[in-house]
Amino acid sequence: MDEKEAARAAVREFLTARRARVTPADSGLPQGTRRRVKGLRREEVALLAGVSPEYYVRLERGQATGPSPGVVDAVAAVLRLDDDERAHLDRLLAALSPATRQRRRSAARDLITPGVRVLLDSLDHLPAVVFNARFDILAANPLGRALLAPVFDMPGRTNSARFLFLDEPRARDLFPEWDRITAGTVAILRVEAGLHPHDPDLTELIGELATRSTEFRTRWADNDVRAARAGAKTFRHPIIGEITLPYEALRVDAVSNQIINVYTPQPGSPEADAIRLLASWNADDQRIGNPTAGTRGPNPEES
């Protein structure tokens, strides 16, 4: 499939999935008794958006050239797209432009800058981990590595999406909210796939996950999208027990595809006490020479 066909397929799959999610009742239309499609028909979307059925069919197939912002707004409203989904649709439609397709993405450099390493080393009281947009773990401070130790223990590519889906029993042990976390992970990967459909590393990752995990294939088919942002994550950790930690997702300006997740329990809280316990255990572990204890994640500059 060439780039143009891939861009069209991405638009078609996304709009079809979003159309299936909206029922006639949601839109004030009669349900009817002989519906062969889940959700709205194309003709119903066209009616509600105020465009011709023929035009909407072309739009959904990725064949409409330069739809106006007003048309896209109307379709987004009918399909009840949230902000992340609307931004994703805009990117998919922009990718249909020849000029956009000609602008090749420079090779992503998964190198950790000296400044980021200084930042990681300075966060000696908070777990911090550096991810790229494919969820490869590029670096971590000692607390980050201790918090996510099972992920680092997994053979092969150190990637949290691989851990979630390909080491599922241990992933479910570490993350009690496994279903929520995996849904969010796949939704973020969907955004990255829309931005960079021909990234070979991303293609390889998605292919591996789709081949080896039914759970991944099911979530990927939902075509949900979500931007990476701050939140909270619950861990069931062998040292500190079950704990819910808020985190900030800090984008590295110098390398746009890198995000630093810093877990930020409030000072004086039980969660902060638990992180201090983890830090003490990790320091003891390193003093006795445990070969699995480390201060940083894998460094692509050294591999």
C-alpha positions in Angstrom: 0.0 0.0 0.0 1.5 3.4 -1.0 1.4 6.5 1.1 -1.7 7.9 -0.5 -3.7 4.7 -0.1 -2.5 4.4 3.5 -3.7 7.9 4.3 -7.1 7.2 2.8 -7.4 3.9 4.7 -6.6 5.7 8.0 -9.4 8.2 7.4 -11.8 5.5 6.4 -11.1 3.3 9.3 -11.3 6.2 11.8 -14.6 7.7 10.5 -16.2 4.3 10.2 -15.3 3.4 13.7 -16.6 6.7 15.1 -19.8 6.5 13.0 -20.5 3.0 14.5 -20.3 4.5 18.0 -23.2 7.0 17.6 -26.7 5.6 17.6 -29.7 7.1 15.8 -31.3 7.7 19.2 -28.2 9.7 20.2 -28.9 12.0 17.2 -32.7 12.3 17.5 -33.3 10.0 14.5 -35.8 7.1 14.5 -34.1 3.7 15.1 -36.0 1.8 12.5 -36.4 -2.0 12.4 -34.1 -3.0 9.5 -30.7 -1.5 10.2 -27.8 -3.4 8.8 -25.1 -1.2 10.2 -24.0 -0.5 13.8 -24.5 3.2 14.6 -25.3 5.8 12.0 -25.5 5.3 8.2 -23.4 7.5 6.0 -26.5 9.1 4.7 -27.6 10.0 8.2 -24.2 11.6 9.0 -24.5 13.6 5.8 -28.0 14.8 6.7 -27.1 15.8 10.2 -23.9 17.5 9.0 -25.6 19.4 6.2 -23.6 17.9 3.3 -24.7 15.8 0.4 -24.5 12.0 0.9 -22.1 11.7 -2.1 -19.7 14.2 -0.5 -19.7 12.5 2.8 -19.0 9.2 1.2 -16.0 10.7 -0.6 -14.9 12.3 2.7 -15.1 9.0 4.6 -13.2 7.2 1.8 -10.4 9.8 2.0 -11.3 11.0 -1.5 -12.6 14.5 -0.7 -10.0 17.2 -1.5 -9.6 20.0 1.0 -12.8 19.8 3.1 -13.6 23.2 4.6 -13.2 23.7 8.4 -16.9 24.2 8.6 -17.6 20.8 7.1 -15.1 19.1 9.3 -16.6 20.9 12.3 -20.1 19.7 11.4 -19.0 16.1 10.9 -17.0 16.2 14.1 -20.1 17.4 16.0 -22.3 14.7 14.5 -19.8 12.0 15.4 -19.4 13.5 18.8 -15.6 13.7 18.6 -13.7 14.9 21.6 -10.7 17.2 21.4 -8.2 14.4 20.9 -10.3 12.8 18.2 -10.9 16.0 16.4 -7.2 16.8 16.4 -6.5 13.3 15.1 -9.1 13.7 12.3 -7.5 17.0 11.3 -4.1 15.3 11.1 -5.5 12.4 9.0 -7.2 14.7 6.6 -4.0 16.8 6.3 -2.0 13.7 5.4 -4.2 13.4 2.3 -2.5 16.5 0.9 0.4 15.7 -1.5 2.4 18.6 0.0 2.0 17.0 3.4 3.0 13.6 2.2 6.1 15.0 0.6 7.4 16.4 3.9 9.3 13.5 5.2 9.8 13.1 8.9 13.4 13.2 9.8 14.6 10.0 11.5 13.6 10.1 15.1 16.7 10.3 17.3 16.1 8.4 20.5 19.2 10.0 22.1 19.0 11.4 25.6 20.4 14.9 25.8 22.9 15.8 28.5 20.3 18.2 29.9 17.7 15.5 30.3 20.3 13.2 32.0 21.1 16.1 34.5 17.4 16.5 35.1 16.9 12.7 35.8 19.9 12.6 38.1 18.6 15.6 40.1 15.2 14.0 40.7 16.6 11.7 43.4 13.3 11.7 45.4 10.8 11.2 42.5 10.5 8.3 40.0 11.1 9.6 36.5 11.1 7.7 33.2 11.8 8.9 29.6 9.6 7.4 26.9 9.5 8.0 23.1 6.2 8.1 21.3 6.3 4.3 20.7 6.6 3.7 24.5 10.2 2.6 24.3 11.9 3.4 27.6 15.0 5.4 26.8 16.2 6.3 30.3 15.1 6.2 34.0 16.4 7.5 37.3 17.0 4.9 40.0 13.5 5.4 41.5 11.9 5.1 38.1 13.7 1.9 37.4 12.7 0.5 40.8 9.1 1.4 40.3 8.9 -0.2 36.9 11.4 -3.0 37.6 9.3 -5.8 35.9 9.2 -3.8 32.6 13.0 -3.7 32.6 13.2 -7.4 33.4 11.3 -8.3 30.2 13.6 -9.8 27.5 14.0 -7.9 24.3 13.0 -4.3 23.5 12.3 -2.3 26.7 8.9 -1.1 25.8 6.0 -0.6 28.1 3.4 -1.5 25.5 5.2 -4.8 24.9 5.2 -5.5 28.6 1.5 -4.7 28.9 0.4 -7.1 26.2 3.2 -9.7 25.8 3.9 -10.2 29.5 0.2 -9.9 30.5 0.2 -11.9 33.8 3.0 -9.8 35.3 1.6 -6.6 33.8 -1.8 -7.3 35.4 0.0 -7.9 38.7 1.8 -4.6 38.5 -1.1 -2.6 37.2 -4.4 -3.4 38.8 -6.1 -1.0 36.3 -4.7 -3.0 33.4 -7.7 -2.5 31.2 -7.7 1.3 31.6 -4.0 1.5 31.1 -3.9 -0.7 28.0 -6.8 1.2 26.4 -4.9 4.5 26.9 -1.7 3.0 25.6 -3.3 1.8 22.4 -5.1 5.1 21.9 -1.8 7.0 22.2 -0.1 4.6 19.7 -3.1 5.2 17.3 -2.2 8.9 17.4 1.4 8.2 16.6 0.4 5.8 13.8 -1.7 8.6 12.3 1.2 11.1 12.5 3.9 8.7 11.2 2.3 5.8 9.4 5.6 4.7 7.8 7.8 4.7 10.9 9.5 1.3 10.5 10.0 0.9 14.3 6.4 1.7 15.0 5.2 -0.6 12.2 7.3 -3.4 13.7 6.0 -2.8 17.2 2.3 -2.8 16.1 2.9 -5.9 13.9 4.4 -7.7 16.9 1.7 -6.8 19.2 -1.1 -7.5 16.8 0.4 -10.9 15.9 1.0 -12.0 19.5 -1.9 -10.4 21.5 -5.6 -10.8 21.0 -6.2 -8.1 23.6 -4.1 -5.7 21.5 -5.9 -6.5 18.3 -9.3 -5.9 19.9 -8.3 -2.5 21.2 -6.5 -1.5 18.0 -9.7 -2.2 16.0 -11.6 0.2 18.2 -9.6 3.1 16.6 -9.7 5.2 19.8 -7.2 8.0 20.1 -5.9 10.0 23.0 -3.0 12.4 23.5 -0.4 11.8 26.1 -1.1 13.9 29.2 -0.7 14.0 33.0 -2.8 11.6 35.1 -2.6 9.0 37.8 -1.6 5.4 37.8 -2.1 2.6 40.3 0.7 0.1 41.0 0.7 -3.1 42.9 4.3 -3.1 43.8 6.1 -6.0 45.6 8.0 -3.6 47.9 5.5 -0.8 48.7 2.2 -2.5 48.0 -0.7 -1.0 46.2 -0.3 2.7 45.6 -1.8 5.3 43.3 0.7 7.9 42.0 -0.1 11.1 40.1 2.3 11.9 37.3 3.2 14.7 35.0 4.0 14.1 31.3 6.7 16.6 30.4 7.5 16.9 26.7 11.1 17.4 25.8 11.2 20.4 23.5 14.6 19.5 22.0 13.3 16.1 20.8 9.6 16.3 20.1 8.9 12.6 20.4 10.2 12.2 24.0 8.1 12.6 27.2 9.4 12.4 30.7 6.9 10.9 33.1 7.6 12.1 36.6 5.6 10.6 39.4 4.6 13.3 41.9 3.1 12.3 45.2 2.3 15.2 47.5 4.9 15.9 50.2 3.9 14.3 53.5 1.3 12.0 51.9 1.3 8.2 52.4 2.3 7.9 48.8 5.4 10.1 49.4 6.3 7.9 52.4 6.0 4.8 50.1 8.4 6.3 47.6 10.9 7.1 50.3 10.7 3.4 51.4 11.3 2.4 47.8 14.3 4.7 47.6 15.7 3.2 50.8 15.2 -0.3 49.5 16.7 0.5 46.2 19.8 2.1 47.8 20.3 -1.0 50.0 19.9 -3.2 46.9 22.6 -1.4 45.1 24.9 -1.4 48.1 24.8 -5.2 48.2 25.7 -5.4 44.5 22.4 -6.6 43.1 23.2 -6.8 39.3 19.6 -5.9 38.4 19.7 -2.6 40.3 20.6 0.3 38.0 20.4 4.0 37.8 19.4 4.5 34.2 17.4 2.8 31.5 18.9 1.7 28.2 21.0 4.3 26.4 20.6 4.1 22.6 23.9 5.9 22.2 25.6 2.8 23.7 23.7 0.1 22.0 
